[in-house]
Amino acid sequence: MTELRPWGNFMVILDSAECKVKRLQINPDHGISYQYHYKRREEWTIVSGVGTVCLDGCDINVTTGDHITIMPLQKHTVSCNGSDPLVIIEVQTGTYFGEDDIVRLSDRYGRS
Protein backbone atom coordinates (compact mmCIF):
# COMPACT_ATOMS: atom_id res chain seq x y z
CA MET A 1 0.00 0.00 0.00
CA THR A 2 1.38 3.41 -1.01
CA GLU A 3 0.75 6.44 1.20
CA LEU A 4 0.87 9.82 -0.50
CA ARG A 5 2.62 12.76 1.13
CA PRO A 6 3.17 16.34 -0.07
CA TRP A 7 6.81 15.46 -0.78
CA GLY A 8 6.11 12.19 -2.65
CA ASN A 9 5.08 8.84 -1.19
CA PHE A 10 6.12 5.84 0.86
CA MET A 11 5.27 2.16 0.84
CA VAL A 12 5.65 -0.14 3.84
CA ILE A 13 7.52 -3.25 2.69
CA LEU A 14 7.74 -4.98 6.08
CA ASP A 15 6.08 -4.20 9.41
CA SER A 16 7.12 -6.54 12.23
CA ALA A 17 7.84 -6.37 15.96
CA GLU A 18 11.58 -6.15 15.19
CA CYS A 19 11.62 -3.56 12.41
CA LYS A 20 9.72 -1.59 9.82
CA VAL A 21 11.01 -1.25 6.25
CA LYS A 22 9.77 1.47 3.90
CA ARG A 23 10.44 2.60 0.36
CA LEU A 24 10.41 6.41 0.22
CA GLN A 25 10.09 8.37 -3.02
CA ILE A 26 10.85 12.06 -2.69
CA ASN A 27 9.88 14.09 -5.73
CA PRO A 28 12.21 16.68 -7.32
CA ASP A 29 12.41 19.98 -5.39
CA HIS A 30 10.65 18.44 -2.38
CA GLY A 31 11.74 17.11 1.01
CA ILE A 32 10.50 15.70 4.29
CA SER A 33 10.10 17.81 7.43
CA TYR A 34 13.06 18.60 9.70
CA GLN A 35 12.30 16.12 12.46
CA TYR A 36 13.46 13.63 15.05
CA HIS A 37 12.16 10.47 16.72
CA TYR A 38 12.28 9.28 20.33
CA LYS A 39 11.91 5.53 19.92
CA ARG A 40 13.58 4.45 16.70
CA ARG A 41 16.79 4.42 14.73
CA GLU A 42 16.63 4.73 10.93
CA GLU A 43 19.03 3.39 8.32
CA TRP A 44 18.64 4.99 4.89
CA THR A 45 20.08 3.44 1.73
CA ILE A 46 19.86 5.61 -1.37
CA VAL A 47 18.53 3.46 -4.22
CA SER A 48 18.39 6.13 -6.93
CA GLY A 49 18.52 9.87 -7.41
CA VAL A 50 20.48 12.66 -5.78
CA GLY A 51 19.68 14.68 -2.71
CA THR A 52 20.82 16.37 0.47
CA VAL A 53 20.47 14.93 3.95
CA CYS A 54 20.73 17.32 6.88
CA LEU A 55 21.77 15.66 10.17
CA ASP A 56 21.82 17.97 13.20
CA GLY A 57 22.44 20.96 10.93
CA CYS A 58 25.18 19.37 8.78
CA ASP A 59 24.41 18.90 5.07
CA ILE A 60 25.49 15.68 3.34
CA ASN A 61 25.09 15.22 -0.41
CA VAL A 62 23.82 11.72 -1.23
CA THR A 63 23.46 9.61 -4.35
CA THR A 64 22.85 5.99 -5.35
CA GLY A 65 24.52 3.52 -2.97
CA ASP A 66 25.05 5.94 -0.09
CA HIS A 67 24.00 4.96 3.42
CA ILE A 68 22.95 7.22 6.31
CA THR A 69 22.36 6.23 9.95
CA ILE A 70 19.94 8.34 11.99
CA MET A 71 19.94 7.77 15.74
CA PRO A 72 17.02 8.49 18.10
CA LEU A 73 16.76 12.23 18.88
CA GLN A 74 18.99 13.12 15.92
CA LYS A 75 17.43 15.95 13.92
CA HIS A 76 17.19 15.13 10.23
CA THR A 77 15.65 15.87 6.85
CA VAL A 78 16.24 14.85 3.25
CA SER A 79 15.41 16.60 0.00
CA CYS A 80 15.62 15.67 -3.66
CA ASN A 81 17.97 17.88 -5.70
CA GLY A 82 17.78 16.11 -9.06
CA SER A 83 15.33 16.00 -11.92
CA ASP A 84 14.34 12.42 -11.03
CA PRO A 85 12.82 11.27 -7.72
CA LEU A 86 15.09 10.33 -4.83
CA VAL A 87 14.33 6.74 -3.77
CA ILE A 88 15.37 5.54 -0.31
CA ILE A 89 14.98 2.24 1.51
CA GLU A 90 14.45 3.03 5.19
CA VAL A 91 14.93 0.39 7.88
CA GLN A 92 13.57 1.37 11.30
CA THR A 93 14.68 -0.45 14.45
CA GLY A 94 13.74 0.33 18.02
CA THR A 95 10.78 0.03 20.35
CA TYR A 96 8.03 1.82 18.40
CA PHE A 97 7.48 2.57 14.69
CA GLY A 98 4.26 4.62 14.61
CA GLU A 99 3.99 7.82 12.58
CA ASP A 100 3.12 9.67 15.83
CA ASP A 101 6.78 9.29 16.93
CA ILE A 102 7.67 12.05 14.44
CA VAL A 103 8.47 15.37 16.12
CA ARG A 104 8.46 18.03 13.39
CA LEU A 105 10.70 21.02 13.99
CA SER A 106 9.91 22.67 10.65
CA ASP A 107 7.84 21.68 7.66
CA ARG A 108 7.50 23.47 4.32
CA TYR A 109 3.98 22.04 3.92
CA GLY A 110 2.64 23.48 7.19
CA ARG A 111 2.22 20.17 9.01
CA SER A 112 2.75 20.03 12.77
HELIX and SHEET records of a PDB file:
HELIX    1   1 GLU A   99  ASP A  101  5                                   3    
SHEET    1   A 6 THR A   2  ARG A   5  0                                        
SHEET    2   A 6 GLY A   8  ASP A  15 -1                                        
SHEET    3   A 6 CYS A  19  ILE A  26 -1                                        
SHEET    4   A 6 LEU A  86  GLY A  94 -1                                        
SHEET    5   A 6 ARG A  40  SER A  48 -1                                        
SHEET    6   A 6 HIS A  67  ILE A  70 -1                                        
SHEET    1   B 2 TYR A  34  HIS A  37  0                                        
SHEET    2   B 2 ILE A 102  SER A 106 -1                                        
SHEET    1   C 3 CYS A  58  THR A  63  0                                        
SHEET    2   C 3 VAL A  50  LEU A  55 -1                                        
SHEET    3   C 3 HIS A  76  CYS A  80 -1                                        
END                                                                             
